[in-house]
Amino acid sequence: MKGISPVVSTVILISIAVVSGMIIYFWVIGQSTNQVGQPNEKYKIEVNKLNWTTGEFLIRNVDSRDMPAMTISIAQNTSRSCSIPALSAGESYNCTFGGGLSGELTFYGTKTTTVTLKH
């Protein structure tokens, strides 16, 4: 009985090593991407300390990641917006959107989750 030729066995071993290496590579890349966050993921903000009369709000980064500088707007009146500097995780910033706010307000930004408040 004859065995596998040395050439065929070498090709099989190299193929197994290459496939195993690719699997490990893509697994490691997937793990590191999940920890850092996807570039298109939105940041979580919290809007509190509301003053409906003056339109002053405290915007807080409640995400575990640092948030880049951005502009937050009110969906019902896009001319009312607030430019927020980059915020570390847990850091806050006071915004003023102007007086006369009432009802339901939806705050949004291109990089944040939407927050809706009712008065």
Beta strands, then each sheet from edge to edge (+ up, - down):
strand 1: 45-51
strand 2: 56-61
strand 3: 70-74
strand 4: 77-84
strand 5: 92-96
strand 6: 104-108
strand 7: 115-118
sheet 1: 1+ 2- 5+
sheet 2: 4+ 3- 6+ 7-
end
